[in-house]
Amino acid sequence: LQQLHALKHNFTICTDDTMLFSTNISTELFEYCKAFDVSSQELKDLMLKGCDSIFDLSCKEWLIKKITAYRP
């Protein structure tokens, strides 16, 4: 993850089996930002890049609008 972050490579932070691992997407995003001293804008940019990987095109435009509209 350090190398991907340093290269500003496109990657997606997500969760699976939230009950098994006792986590959620908010916690994972917080931990990433804390570990790499990521600003709100950097996180927003990463999340927008991740939208390129969405398979369900019916929600892609909605999600991009939600992320873009967010103001920390």
CHARMM-style PDB file with segment names, atoms N, HN, CA, C and O in Angstrom:
ATOM      1  N   LEU     1       0.823  -1.187   0.000  1.00  0.00      PROA
ATOM      2  CA  LEU     1       0.000   0.000   0.000  1.00  0.00      PROA
ATOM      3  C   LEU     1       0.871   1.257   0.000  1.00  0.00      PROA
ATOM      4  O   LEU     1       0.522   2.254  -0.632  1.00  0.00      PROA
ATOM      5  N   GLN     2       1.986   1.210   0.698  1.00  0.00      PROA
ATOM      6  HN  GLN     2       2.269   0.400   1.211  1.00  0.00      PROA
ATOM      7  CA  GLN     2       2.888   2.366   0.699  1.00  0.00      PROA
ATOM      8  C   GLN     2       3.368   2.693  -0.708  1.00  0.00      PROA
ATOM      9  O   GLN     2       3.414   3.862  -1.089  1.00  0.00      PROA
ATOM     10  N   GLN     3       3.722   1.682  -1.477  1.00  0.00      PROA
ATOM     11  HN  GLN     3       3.685   0.732  -1.167  1.00  0.00      PROA
ATOM     12  CA  GLN     3       4.211   1.922  -2.841  1.00  0.00      PROA
ATOM     13  C   GLN     3       3.103   2.460  -3.732  1.00  0.00      PROA
ATOM     14  O   GLN     3       3.337   3.377  -4.518  1.00  0.00      PROA
ATOM     15  N   LEU     4       1.918   1.916  -3.624  1.00  0.00      PROA
ATOM     16  HN  LEU     4       1.727   1.171  -2.985  1.00  0.00      PROA
ATOM     17  CA  LEU     4       0.793   2.409  -4.415  1.00  0.00      PROA
ATOM     18  C   LEU     4       0.496   3.864  -4.071  1.00  0.00      PROA
ATOM     19  O   LEU     4       0.248   4.686  -4.954  1.00  0.00      PROA
ATOM     20  N   HSD     5       0.524   4.170  -2.779  1.00  0.00      PROA
ATOM     21  HN  HSD     5       0.725   3.502  -2.062  1.00  0.00      PROA
ATOM     22  CA  HSD     5       0.278   5.541  -2.328  1.00  0.00      PROA
ATOM     23  C   HSD     5       1.363   6.480  -2.853  1.00  0.00      PROA
ATOM     24  O   HSD     5       1.058   7.553  -3.374  1.00  0.00      PROA
ATOM     25  N   ALA     6       2.605   6.087  -2.719  1.00  0.00      PROA
ATOM     26  HN  ALA     6       2.853   5.216  -2.296  1.00  0.00      PROA
ATOM     27  CA  ALA     6       3.722   6.931  -3.155  1.00  0.00      PROA
ATOM     28  C   ALA     6       3.675   7.188  -4.661  1.00  0.00      PROA
ATOM     29  O   ALA     6       4.032   8.275  -5.116  1.00  0.00      PROA
ATOM     30  N   LEU     7       3.240   6.201  -5.429  1.00  0.00      PROA
ATOM     31  HN  LEU     7       2.950   5.318  -5.059  1.00  0.00      PROA
ATOM     32  CA  LEU     7       3.150   6.340  -6.884  1.00  0.00      PROA
ATOM     33  C   LEU     7       1.861   7.015  -7.339  1.00  0.00      PROA
ATOM     34  O   LEU     7       1.654   7.260  -8.527  1.00  0.00      PROA
ATOM     35  N   LYS     8       0.992   7.313  -6.358  1.00  0.00      PROA
ATOM     36  HN  LYS     8       1.160   7.114  -5.393  1.00  0.00      PROA
ATOM     37  CA  LYS     8      -0.332   7.867  -6.673  1.00  0.00      PROA
ATOM     38  C   LYS     8      -1.083   6.964  -7.656  1.00  0.00      PROA
ATOM     39  O   LYS     8      -1.811   7.427  -8.534  1.00  0.00      PROA
ATOM     40  N   HSD     9      -0.877   5.669  -7.471  1.00  0.00      PROA
ATOM     41  HN  HSD     9      -0.285   5.293  -6.758  1.00  0.00      PROA
ATOM     42  CA  HSD     9      -1.508   4.656  -8.310  1.00  0.00      PROA
ATOM     43  C   HSD     9      -2.985   4.541  -7.941  1.00  0.00      PROA
ATOM     44  O   HSD     9      -3.362   4.781  -6.794  1.00  0.00      PROA
ATOM     45  N   ASN    10      -3.796   4.183  -8.884  1.00  0.00      PROA
ATOM     46  HN  ASN    10      -3.490   3.987  -9.816  1.00  0.00      PROA
ATOM     47  CA  ASN    10      -5.213   4.003  -8.632  1.00  0.00      PROA
ATOM     48  C   ASN    10      -5.449   2.715  -7.835  1.00  0.00      PROA
ATOM     49  O   ASN    10      -5.053   1.635  -8.271  1.00  0.00      PROA
ATOM     50  N   PHE    11      -6.081   2.825  -6.693  1.00  0.00      PROA
ATOM     51  HN  PHE    11      -6.403   3.703  -6.339  1.00  0.00      PROA
ATOM     52  CA  PHE    11      -6.482   1.671  -5.905  1.00  0.00      PROA
ATOM     53  C   PHE    11      -7.748   2.029  -5.145  1.00  0.00      PROA
ATOM     54  O   PHE    11      -8.072   3.206  -4.987  1.00  0.00      PROA
ATOM     55  N   THR    12      -8.449   1.035  -4.685  1.00  0.00      PROA
ATOM     56  HN  THR    12      -8.186   0.079  -4.814  1.00  0.00      PROA
ATOM     57  CA  THR    12      -9.713   1.247  -4.005  1.00  0.00      PROA
ATOM     58  C   THR    12      -9.636   0.683  -2.598  1.00  0.00      PROA
ATOM     59  O   THR    12      -9.165  -0.435  -2.388  1.00  0.00      PROA
ATOM     60  N   ILE    13     -10.099   1.458  -1.650  1.00  0.00      PROA
ATOM     61  HN  ILE    13     -10.482   2.366  -1.821  1.00  0.00      PROA
ATOM     62  CA  ILE    13     -10.187   1.003  -0.269  1.00  0.00      PROA
ATOM     63  C   ILE    13     -11.625   0.547  -0.056  1.00  0.00      PROA
ATOM     64  O   ILE    13     -12.571   1.294  -0.302  1.00  0.00      PROA
ATOM     65  N   CYS    14     -11.771  -0.682   0.402  1.00  0.00      PROA
ATOM     66  HN  CYS    14     -11.002  -1.290   0.602  1.00  0.00      PROA
ATOM     67  CA  CYS    14     -13.112  -1.227   0.609  1.00  0.00      PROA
ATOM     68  C   CYS    14     -13.077  -2.209   1.781  1.00  0.00      PROA
ATOM     69  O   CYS    14     -12.025  -2.464   2.365  1.00  0.00      PROA
ATOM     70  N   THR    15     -14.232  -2.743   2.104  1.00  0.00      PROA
ATOM     71  HN  THR    15     -15.087  -2.536   1.629  1.00  0.00      PROA
ATOM     72  CA  THR    15     -14.316  -3.700   3.205  1.00  0.00      PROA
ATOM     73  C   THR    15     -15.075  -4.937   2.753  1.00  0.00      PROA
ATOM     74  O   THR    15     -15.876  -4.898   1.818  1.00  0.00      PROA
ATOM     75  N   ASP    16     -14.804  -6.012   3.430  1.00  0.00      PROA
ATOM     76  HN  ASP    16     -14.154  -6.044   4.189  1.00  0.00      PROA
ATOM     77  CA  ASP    16     -15.500  -7.266   3.185  1.00  0.00      PROA
ATOM     78  C   ASP    16     -15.649  -7.965   4.526  1.00  0.00      PROA
ATOM     79  O   ASP    16     -14.764  -7.863   5.375  1.00  0.00      PROA
ATOM     80  N   ASP    17     -16.720  -8.651   4.725  1.00  0.00      PROA
ATOM     81  HN  ASP    17     -17.439  -8.734   4.035  1.00  0.00      PROA
ATOM     82  CA  ASP    17     -16.966  -9.351   5.993  1.00  0.00      PROA
ATOM     83  C   ASP    17     -16.820  -8.425   7.189  1.00  0.00      PROA
ATOM     84  O   ASP    17     -16.008  -8.661   8.083  1.00  0.00      PROA
ATOM     85  N   THR    18     -17.627  -7.359   7.190  1.00  0.00      PROA
ATOM     86  HN  THR    18     -18.288  -7.167   6.464  1.00  0.00      PROA
ATOM     87  CA  THR    18     -17.507  -6.363   8.254  1.00  0.00      PROA
ATOM     88  C   THR    18     -17.751  -6.948   9.641  1.00  0.00      PROA
ATOM     89  O   THR    18     -17.154  -6.485  10.613  1.00  0.00      PROA
ATOM     90  N   MET    19     -18.603  -7.942   9.752  1.00  0.00      PROA
ATOM     91  HN  MET    19     -19.088  -8.318   8.962  1.00  0.00      PROA
ATOM     92  CA  MET    19     -18.839  -8.546  11.071  1.00  0.00      PROA
ATOM     93  C   MET    19     -17.639  -9.379  11.511  1.00  0.00      PROA
ATOM     94  O   MET    19     -17.266  -9.362  12.684  1.00  0.00      PROA
ATOM     95  N   LEU    20     -17.043 -10.096  10.590  1.00  0.00      PROA
ATOM     96  HN  LEU    20     -17.346 -10.110   9.637  1.00  0.00      PROA
ATOM     97  CA  LEU    20     -15.907 -10.953  10.922  1.00  0.00      PROA
ATOM     98  C   LEU    20     -14.690 -10.125  11.329  1.00  0.00      PROA
ATOM     99  O   LEU    20     -13.995 -10.466  12.285  1.00  0.00      PROA
ATOM    100  N   PHE    21     -14.436  -9.041  10.605  1.00  0.00      PROA
ATOM    101  HN  PHE    21     -15.001  -8.764   9.828  1.00  0.00      PROA
ATOM    102  CA  PHE    21     -13.237  -8.238  10.863  1.00  0.00      PROA
ATOM    103  C   PHE    21     -13.510  -7.005  11.717  1.00  0.00      PROA
ATOM    104  O   PHE    21     -12.592  -6.225  11.973  1.00  0.00      PROA
ATOM    105  N   SER    22     -14.736  -6.813  12.158  1.00  0.00      PROA
ATOM    106  HN  SER    22     -15.481  -7.447  11.950  1.00  0.00      PROA
ATOM    107  CA  SER    22     -15.119  -5.686  13.021  1.00  0.00      PROA
ATOM    108  C   SER    22     -14.642  -4.342  12.469  1.00  0.00      PROA
ATOM    109  O   SER    22     -13.983  -3.569  13.165  1.00  0.00      PROA
ATOM    110  N   THR    23     -14.981  -4.085  11.227  1.00  0.00      PROA
ATOM    111  HN  THR    23     -15.516  -4.713  10.663  1.00  0.00      PROA
ATOM    112  CA  THR    23     -14.606  -2.813  10.610  1.00  0.00      PROA
ATOM    113  C   THR    23     -15.720  -2.366   9.668  1.00  0.00      PROA
ATOM    114  O   THR    23     -16.668  -3.108   9.411  1.00  0.00      PROA
ATOM    115  N   ASN    24     -15.591  -1.165   9.168  1.00  0.00      PROA
ATOM    116  HN  ASN    24     -14.821  -0.563   9.377  1.00  0.00      PROA
ATOM    117  CA  ASN    24     -16.512  -0.644   8.167  1.00  0.00      PROA
ATOM    118  C   ASN    24     -15.729   0.305   7.265  1.00  0.00      PROA
ATOM    119  O   ASN    24     -14.556   0.576   7.523  1.00  0.00      PROA
ATOM    120  N   ILE    25     -16.358   0.804   6.225  1.00  0.00      PROA
ATOM    121  HN  ILE    25     -17.310   0.583   6.015  1.00  0.00      PROA
ATOM    122  CA  ILE    25     -15.630   1.623   5.262  1.00  0.00      PROA
ATOM    123  C   ILE    25     -15.127   2.924   5.887  1.00  0.00      PROA
ATOM    124  O   ILE    25     -14.044   3.391   5.536  1.00  0.00      PROA
ATOM    125  N   SER    26     -15.879   3.506   6.792  1.00  0.00      PROA
ATOM    126  HN  SER    26     -16.759   3.127   7.078  1.00  0.00      PROA
ATOM    127  CA  SER    26     -15.437   4.743   7.452  1.00  0.00      PROA
ATOM    128  C   SER    26     -14.146   4.514   8.233  1.00  0.00      PROA
ATOM    129  O   SER    26     -13.228   5.333   8.189  1.00  0.00      PROA
ATOM    130  N   THR    27     -14.090   3.404   8.942  1.00  0.00      PROA
ATOM    131  HN  THR    27     -14.836   2.739   8.978  1.00  0.00      PROA
ATOM    132  CA  THR    27     -12.889   3.079   9.716  1.00  0.00      PROA
ATOM    133  C   THR    27     -11.703   2.834   8.796  1.00  0.00      PROA
ATOM    134  O   THR    27     -10.599   3.302   9.071  1.00  0.00      PROA
ATOM    135  N   GLU    28     -11.919   2.113   7.717  1.00  0.00      PROA
ATOM    136  HN  GLU    28     -12.816   1.733   7.493  1.00  0.00      PROA
ATOM    137  CA  GLU    28     -10.826   1.830   6.779  1.00  0.00      PROA
ATOM    138  C   GLU    28     -10.292   3.112   6.141  1.00  0.00      PROA
ATOM    139  O   GLU    28      -9.080   3.282   6.012  1.00  0.00      PROA
ATOM    140  N   LEU    29     -11.181   4.004   5.746  1.00  0.00      PROA
ATOM    141  HN  LEU    29     -12.166   3.867   5.851  1.00  0.00      PROA
ATOM    142  CA  LEU    29     -10.746   5.284   5.157  1.00  0.00      PROA
ATOM    143  C   LEU    29     -10.001   6.127   6.189  1.00  0.00      PROA
ATOM    144  O   LEU    29      -8.985   6.743   5.869  1.00  0.00      PROA
ATOM    145  N   PHE    30     -10.500   6.157   7.422  1.00  0.00      PROA
ATOM    146  HN  PHE    30     -11.326   5.656   7.682  1.00  0.00      PROA
ATOM    147  CA  PHE    30      -9.833   6.893   8.487  1.00  0.00      PROA
ATOM    148  C   PHE    30      -8.426   6.349   8.732  1.00  0.00      PROA
ATOM    149  O   PHE    30      -7.474   7.121   8.851  1.00  0.00      PROA
ATOM    150  N   GLU    31      -8.292   5.041   8.808  1.00  0.00      PROA
ATOM    151  HN  GLU    31      -9.065   4.414   8.711  1.00  0.00      PROA
ATOM    152  CA  GLU    31      -6.983   4.421   9.057  1.00  0.00      PROA
ATOM    153  C   GLU    31      -6.005   4.716   7.915  1.00  0.00      PROA
ATOM    154  O   GLU    31      -4.824   4.968   8.158  1.00  0.00      PROA
ATOM    155  N   TYR    32      -6.489   4.684   6.690  1.00  0.00      PROA
ATOM    156  HN  TYR    32      -7.448   4.479   6.493  1.00  0.00      PROA
ATOM    157  CA  TYR    32      -5.637   5.012   5.540  1.00  0.00      PROA
ATOM    158  C   TYR    32      -5.156   6.457   5.630  1.00  0.00      PROA
ATOM    159  O   TYR    32      -3.968   6.732   5.461  1.00  0.00      PROA
ATOM    160  N   CYS    33      -6.076   7.374   5.894  1.00  0.00      PROA
ATOM    161  HN  CYS    33      -7.041   7.151   6.031  1.00  0.00      PROA
ATOM    162  CA  CYS    33      -5.713   8.798   5.984  1.00  0.00      PROA
ATOM    163  C   CYS    33      -4.718   9.047   7.111  1.00  0.00      PROA
ATOM    164  O   CYS    33      -3.776   9.825   6.961  1.00  0.00      PROA
ATOM    165  N   LYS    34      -4.935   8.383   8.228  1.00  0.00      PROA
ATOM    166  HN  LYS    34      -5.700   7.751   8.350  1.00  0.00      PROA
ATOM    167  CA  LYS    34      -4.047   8.542   9.382  1.00  0.00      PROA
ATOM    168  C   LYS    34      -2.661   7.969   9.083  1.00  0.00      PROA
ATOM    169  O   LYS    34      -1.649   8.591   9.405  1.00  0.00      PROA
ATOM    170  N   ALA    35      -2.615   6.810   8.480  1.00  0.00      PROA
ATOM    171  HN  ALA    35      -3.438   6.305   8.218  1.00  0.00      PROA
ATOM    172  CA  ALA    35      -1.337   6.134   8.222  1.00  0.00      PROA
ATOM    173  C   ALA    35      -0.468   6.890   7.229  1.00  0.00      PROA
ATOM    174  O   ALA    35       0.757   6.899   7.352  1.00  0.00      PROA
ATOM    175  N   PHE    36      -1.102   7.529   6.238  1.00  0.00      PROA
ATOM    176  HN  PHE    36      -2.097   7.522   6.138  1.00  0.00      PROA
ATOM    177  CA  PHE    36      -0.338   8.174   5.174  1.00  0.00      PROA
ATOM    178  C   PHE    36      -0.477   9.692   5.174  1.00  0.00      PROA
ATOM    179  O   PHE    36      -0.074  10.355   4.218  1.00  0.00      PROA
ATOM    180  N   ASP    37      -1.045  10.242   6.242  1.00  0.00      PROA
ATOM    181  HN  ASP    37      -1.373   9.704   7.018  1.00  0.00      PROA
ATOM    182  CA  ASP    37      -1.224  11.690   6.370  1.00  0.00      PROA
ATOM    183  C   ASP    37      -1.889  12.266   5.111  1.00  0.00      PROA
ATOM    184  O   ASP    37      -1.399  13.220   4.506  1.00  0.00      PROA
ATOM    185  N   VAL    38      -3.006  11.661   4.745  1.00  0.00      PROA
ATOM    186  HN  VAL    38      -3.404  10.886   5.236  1.00  0.00      PROA
ATOM    187  CA  VAL    38      -3.728  12.033   3.534  1.00  0.00      PROA
ATOM    188  C   VAL    38      -4.707  13.164   3.848  1.00  0.00      PROA
ATOM    189  O   VAL    38      -5.442  13.104   4.833  1.00  0.00      PROA
ATOM    190  N   SER    39      -4.710  14.176   3.018  1.00  0.00      PROA
ATOM    191  HN  SER    39      -4.112  14.225   2.217  1.00  0.00      PROA
ATOM    192  CA  SER    39      -5.641  15.290   3.192  1.00  0.00      PROA
ATOM    193  C   SER    39      -7.028  14.901   2.693  1.00  0.00      PROA
ATOM    194  O   SER    39      -7.197  13.894   2.005  1.00  0.00      PROA
ATOM    195  N   SER    40      -8.009  15.713   3.051  1.00  0.00      PROA
ATOM    196  HN  SER    40      -7.872  16.530   3.610  1.00  0.00      PROA
ATOM    197  CA  SER    40      -9.377  15.470   2.584  1.00  0.00      PROA
ATOM    198  C   SER    40      -9.437  15.495   1.061  1.00  0.00      PROA
ATOM    199  O   SER    40     -10.129  14.677   0.455  1.00  0.00      PROA
ATOM    200  N   GLN    41      -8.727  16.415   0.449  1.00  0.00      PROA
ATOM    201  HN  GLN    41      -8.165  17.079   0.942  1.00  0.00      PROA
ATOM    202  CA  GLN    41      -8.744  16.511  -1.014  1.00  0.00      PROA
ATOM    203  C   GLN    41      -8.086  15.290  -1.653  1.00  0.00      PROA
ATOM    204  O   GLN    41      -8.571  14.787  -2.667  1.00  0.00      PROA
ATOM    205  N   GLU    42      -6.986  14.808  -1.071  1.00  0.00      PROA
ATOM    206  HN  GLU    42      -6.592  15.216  -0.248  1.00  0.00      PROA
ATOM    207  CA  GLU    42      -6.325  13.607  -1.605  1.00  0.00      PROA
ATOM    208  C   GLU    42      -7.246  12.394  -1.516  1.00  0.00      PROA
ATOM    209  O   GLU    42      -7.304  11.580  -2.437  1.00  0.00      PROA
ATOM    210  N   LEU    43      -7.966  12.279  -0.398  1.00  0.00      PROA
ATOM    211  HN  LEU    43      -7.919  12.940   0.351  1.00  0.00      PROA
ATOM    212  CA  LEU    43      -8.896  11.161  -0.242  1.00  0.00      PROA
ATOM    213  C   LEU    43     -10.027  11.280  -1.262  1.00  0.00      PROA
ATOM    214  O   LEU    43     -10.425  10.294  -1.882  1.00  0.00      PROA
ATOM    215  N   LYS    44     -10.526  12.472  -1.422  1.00  0.00      PROA
ATOM    216  HN  LYS    44     -10.203  13.273  -0.918  1.00  0.00      PROA
ATOM    217  CA  LYS    44     -11.595  12.716  -2.403  1.00  0.00      PROA
ATOM    218  C   LYS    44     -11.119  12.340  -3.807  1.00  0.00      PROA
ATOM    219  O   LYS    44     -11.850  11.693  -4.557  1.00  0.00      PROA
ATOM    220  N   ASP    45      -9.905  12.741  -4.162  1.00  0.00      PROA
ATOM    221  HN  ASP    45      -9.311  13.267  -3.553  1.00  0.00      PROA
ATOM    222  CA  ASP    45      -9.344  12.406  -5.475  1.00  0.00      PROA
ATOM    223  C   ASP    45      -9.209  10.894  -5.654  1.00  0.00      PROA
ATOM    224  O   ASP    45      -9.527  10.363  -6.718  1.00  0.00      PROA
ATOM    225  N   LEU    46      -8.738  10.203  -4.617  1.00  0.00      PROA
ATOM    226  HN  LEU    46      -8.479  10.635  -3.753  1.00  0.00      PROA
ATOM    227  CA  LEU    46      -8.599   8.745  -4.677  1.00  0.00      PROA
ATOM    228  C   LEU    46      -9.963   8.085  -4.881  1.00  0.00      PROA
ATOM    229  O   LEU    46     -10.099   7.155  -5.676  1.00  0.00      PROA
ATOM    230  N   MET    47     -10.961   8.572  -4.161  1.00  0.00      PROA
ATOM    231  HN  MET    47     -10.850   9.327  -3.515  1.00  0.00      PROA
ATOM    232  CA  MET    47     -12.292   7.991  -4.282  1.00  0.00      PROA
ATOM    233  C   MET    47     -12.889   8.249  -5.664  1.00  0.00      PROA
ATOM    234  O   MET    47     -13.574   7.387  -6.215  1.00  0.00      PROA
ATOM    235  N   LEU    48     -12.634   9.417  -6.219  1.00  0.00      PROA
ATOM    236  HN  LEU    48     -12.078  10.117  -5.771  1.00  0.00      PROA
ATOM    237  CA  LEU    48     -13.123   9.719  -7.571  1.00  0.00      PROA
ATOM    238  C   LEU    48     -12.432   8.838  -8.612  1.00  0.00      PROA
ATOM    239  O   LEU    48     -13.072   8.367  -9.552  1.00  0.00      PROA
ATOM    240  N   LYS    49     -11.128   8.615  -8.444  1.00  0.00      PROA
ATOM    241  HN  LYS    49     -10.608   8.997  -7.680  1.00  0.00      PROA
ATOM    242  CA  LYS    49     -10.421   7.712  -9.367  1.00  0.00      PROA
ATOM    243  C   LYS    49     -10.984   6.296  -9.270  1.00  0.00      PROA
ATOM    244  O   LYS    49     -11.068   5.582 -10.270  1.00  0.00      PROA
ATOM    245  N   GLY    50     -11.367   5.900  -8.064  1.00  0.00      PROA
ATOM    246  HN  GLY    50     -11.299   6.480  -7.252  1.00  0.00      PROA
ATOM    247  CA  GLY    50     -11.933   4.573  -7.857  1.00  0.00      PROA
ATOM    248  C   GLY    50     -13.249   4.375  -8.585  1.00  0.00      PROA
ATOM    249  O   GLY    50     -13.627   3.246  -8.895  1.00  0.00      PROA
ATOM    250  N   CYS    51     -13.948   5.470  -8.861  1.00  0.00      PROA
ATOM    251  HN  CYS    51     -13.640   6.388  -8.609  1.00  0.00      PROA
ATOM    252  CA  CYS    51     -15.221   5.373  -9.582  1.00  0.00      PROA
ATOM    253  C   CYS    51     -15.021   4.824 -10.994  1.00  0.00      PROA
ATOM    254  O   CYS    51     -15.962   4.301 -11.590  1.00  0.00      PROA
ATOM    255  N   ASP    52     -13.822   4.936 -11.526  1.00  0.00      PROA
ATOM    256  HN  ASP    52     -13.058   5.361 -11.042  1.00  0.00      PROA
ATOM    257  CA  ASP    52     -13.536   4.373 -12.849  1.00  0.00      PROA
ATOM    258  C   ASP    52     -13.661   2.854 -12.855  1.00  0.00      PROA
ATOM    259  O   ASP    52     -13.819   2.246 -13.914  1.00  0.00      PROA
ATOM    260  N   SER    53     -13.591   2.245 -11.684  1.00  0.00      PROA
ATOM    261  HN  SER    53     -13.462   2.739 -10.824  1.00  0.00      PROA
ATOM    262  CA  SER    53     -13.620   0.782 -11.576  1.00  0.00      PROA
ATOM    263  C   SER    53     -15.010   0.222 -11.302  1.00  0.00      PROA
ATOM    264  O   SER    53     -15.168  -0.991 -11.162  1.00  0.00      PROA
ATOM    265  N   ILE    54     -16.011   1.077 -11.225  1.00  0.00      PROA
ATOM    266  HN  ILE    54     -15.883   2.062 -11.338  1.00  0.00      PROA
ATOM    267  CA  ILE    54     -17.363   0.633 -10.900  1.00  0.00      PROA
ATOM    268  C   ILE    54     -17.958  -0.152 -12.066  1.00  0.00      PROA
ATOM    269  O   ILE    54     -17.962   0.308 -13.208  1.00  0.00      PROA
ATOM    270  N   PHE    55     -18.455  -1.335 -11.756  1.00  0.00      PROA
ATOM    271  HN  PHE    55     -18.451  -1.709 -10.828  1.00  0.00      PROA
ATOM    272  CA  PHE    55     -19.081  -2.171 -12.782  1.00  0.00      PROA
ATOM    273  C   PHE    55     -20.539  -1.769 -13.018  1.00  0.00      PROA
ATOM    274  O   PHE    55     -21.026  -1.818 -14.147  1.00  0.00      PROA
ATOM    275  N   ASP    56     -21.223  -1.374 -11.956  1.00  0.00      PROA
ATOM    276  HN  ASP    56     -20.827  -1.334 -11.038  1.00  0.00      PROA
ATOM    277  CA  ASP    56     -22.640  -1.011 -12.046  1.00  0.00      PROA
ATOM    278  C   ASP    56     -22.759   0.436 -12.497  1.00  0.00      PROA
ATOM    279  O   ASP    56     -22.739   1.352 -11.675  1.00  0.00      PROA
ATOM    280  N   LEU    57     -22.879   0.636 -13.768  1.00  0.00      PROA
ATOM    281  HN  LEU    57     -22.895  -0.108 -14.436  1.00  0.00      PROA
ATOM    282  CA  LEU    57     -22.907   1.980 -14.334  1.00  0.00      PROA
ATOM    283  C   LEU    57     -24.137   2.778 -13.913  1.00  0.00      PROA
ATOM    284  O   LEU    57     -24.150   4.002 -14.046  1.00  0.00      PROA
ATOM    285  N   SER    58     -25.161   2.109 -13.412  1.00  0.00      PROA
ATOM    286  HN  SER    58     -25.150   1.115 -13.305  1.00  0.00      PROA
ATOM    287  CA  SER    58     -26.371   2.818 -13.009  1.00  0.00      PROA
ATOM    288  C   SER    58     -26.145   3.707 -11.783  1.00  0.00      PROA
ATOM    289  O   SER    58     -26.913   4.642 -11.559  1.00  0.00      PROA
ATOM    290  N   CYS    59     -25.117   3.438 -10.995  1.00  0.00      PROA
ATOM    291  HN  CYS    59     -24.493   2.678 -11.178  1.00  0.00      PROA
ATOM    292  CA  CYS    59     -24.866   4.247  -9.800  1.00  0.00      PROA
ATOM    293  C   CYS    59     -23.608   5.110  -9.926  1.00  0.00      PROA
ATOM    294  O   CYS    59     -23.328   5.923  -9.044  1.00  0.00      PROA
ATOM    295  N   LYS    60     -22.868   4.947 -10.981  1.00  0.00      PROA
ATOM    296  HN  LYS    60     -23.094   4.287 -11.698  1.00  0.00      PROA
ATOM    297  CA  LYS    60     -21.587   5.638 -11.126  1.00  0.00      PROA
ATOM    298  C   LYS    60     -21.743   7.164 -11.108  1.00  0.00      PROA
ATOM    299  O   LYS    60     -21.048   7.851 -10.359  1.00  0.00      PROA
ATOM    300  N   GLU    61     -22.641   7.686 -11.923  1.00  0.00      PROA
ATOM    301  HN  GLU    61     -23.205   7.128 -12.532  1.00  0.00      PROA
ATOM    302  CA  GLU    61     -22.828   9.139 -11.993  1.00  0.00      PROA
ATOM    303  C   GLU    61     -23.295   9.703 -10.649  1.00  0.00      PROA
ATOM    304  O   GLU    61     -22.834  10.762 -10.223  1.00  0.00      PROA
ATOM    305  N   TRP    62     -24.212   8.990  -9.983  1.00  0.00      PROA
ATOM    306  HN  TRP    62     -24.586   8.130 -10.329  1.00  0.00      PROA
ATOM    307  CA  TRP    62     -24.702   9.412  -8.672  1.00  0.00      PROA
ATOM    308  C   TRP    62     -23.562   9.494  -7.662  1.00  0.00      PROA
ATOM    309  O   TRP    62     -23.451  10.471  -6.921  1.00  0.00      PROA
ATOM    310  N   LEU    63     -22.718   8.467  -7.636  1.00  0.00      PROA
ATOM    311  HN  LEU    63     -22.809   7.674  -8.238  1.00  0.00      PROA
ATOM    312  CA  LEU    63     -21.615   8.432  -6.681  1.00  0.00      PROA
ATOM    313  C   LEU    63     -20.603   9.545  -6.952  1.00  0.00      PROA
ATOM    314  O   LEU    63     -20.124  10.183  -6.014  1.00  0.00      PROA
ATOM    315  N   ILE    64     -20.278   9.781  -8.201  1.00  0.00      PROA
ATOM    316  HN  ILE    64     -20.667   9.263  -8.963  1.00  0.00      PROA
ATOM    317  CA  ILE    64     -19.346  10.857  -8.552  1.00  0.00      PROA
ATOM    318  C   ILE    64     -19.901  12.203  -8.084  1.00  0.00      PROA
ATOM    319  O   ILE    64     -19.152  13.030  -7.564  1.00  0.00      PROA
ATOM    320  N   LYS    65     -21.195  12.428  -8.262  1.00  0.00      PROA
ATOM    321  HN  LYS    65     -21.803  11.756  -8.685  1.00  0.00      PROA
ATOM    322  CA  LYS    65     -21.808  13.678  -7.812  1.00  0.00      PROA
ATOM    323  C   LYS    65     -21.728  13.801  -6.292  1.00  0.00      PROA
ATOM    324  O   LYS    65     -21.432  14.879  -5.775  1.00  0.00      PROA
ATOM    325  N   LYS    66     -21.987  12.713  -5.574  1.00  0.00      PROA
ATOM    326  HN  LYS    66     -22.227  11.837  -5.994  1.00  0.00      PROA
ATOM    327  CA  LYS    66     -21.926  12.730  -4.109  1.00  0.00      PROA
ATOM    328  C   LYS    66     -20.513  13.042  -3.622  1.00  0.00      PROA
ATOM    329  O   LYS    66     -20.335  13.868  -2.727  1.00  0.00      PROA
ATOM    330  N   ILE    67     -19.520  12.395  -4.197  1.00  0.00      PROA
ATOM    331  HN  ILE    67     -19.665  11.724  -4.925  1.00  0.00      PROA
ATOM    332  CA  ILE    67     -18.136  12.621  -3.774  1.00  0.00      PROA
ATOM    333  C   ILE    67     -17.714  14.042  -4.117  1.00  0.00      PROA
ATOM    334  O   ILE    67     -17.104  14.725  -3.295  1.00  0.00      PROA
ATOM    335  N   THR    68     -18.033  14.488  -5.317  1.00  0.00      PROA
ATOM    336  HN  THR    68     -18.529  13.933  -5.985  1.00  0.00      PROA
ATOM    337  CA  THR    68     -17.659  15.837  -5.755  1.00  0.00      PROA
ATOM    338  C   THR    68     -18.298  16.907  -4.877  1.00  0.00      PROA
ATOM    339  O   THR    68     -17.660  17.916  -4.575  1.00  0.00      PROA
ATOM    340  N   ALA    69     -19.537  16.705  -4.465  1.00  0.00      PROA
ATOM    341  HN  ALA    69     -20.055  15.885  -4.711  1.00  0.00      PROA
ATOM    342  CA  ALA    69     -20.250  17.696  -3.668  1.00  0.00      PROA
ATOM    343  C   ALA    69     -19.770  17.774  -2.225  1.00  0.00      PROA
ATOM    344  O   ALA    69     -20.028  18.765  -1.543  1.00  0.00      PROA
ATOM    345  N   TYR    70     -19.073  16.742  -1.748  1.00  0.00      PROA
ATOM    346  HN  TYR    70     -18.863  15.936  -2.302  1.00  0.00      PROA
ATOM    347  CA  TYR    70     -18.642  16.709  -0.343  1.00  0.00      PROA
ATOM    348  C   TYR    70     -17.664  17.836  -0.052  1.00  0.00      PROA
ATOM    349  O   TYR    70     -16.695  18.035  -0.784  1.00  0.00      PROA
ATOM    350  N   ARG    71     -17.921  18.561   1.007  1.00  0.00      PROA
ATOM    351  HN  ARG    71     -18.709  18.400   1.602  1.00  0.00      PROA
ATOM    352  CA  ARG    71     -17.038  19.636   1.472  1.00  0.00      PROA
ATOM    353  C   ARG    71     -16.659  19.365   2.928  1.00  0.00      PROA
ATOM    354  O   ARG    71     -17.516  19.421   3.809  1.00  0.00      PROA
ATOM    355  N   PRO    72     -15.396  19.076   3.183  1.00  0.00      PROA
ATOM    356  CA  PRO    72     -14.972  18.784   4.569  1.00  0.00      PROA
ATOM    357  C   PRO    72     -15.031  20.008   5.464  1.00  0.00      PROA
ATOM    358  OT1 PRO    72     -14.707  19.922   6.649  1.00  0.00      PROA
TER     359      PRO     72
END
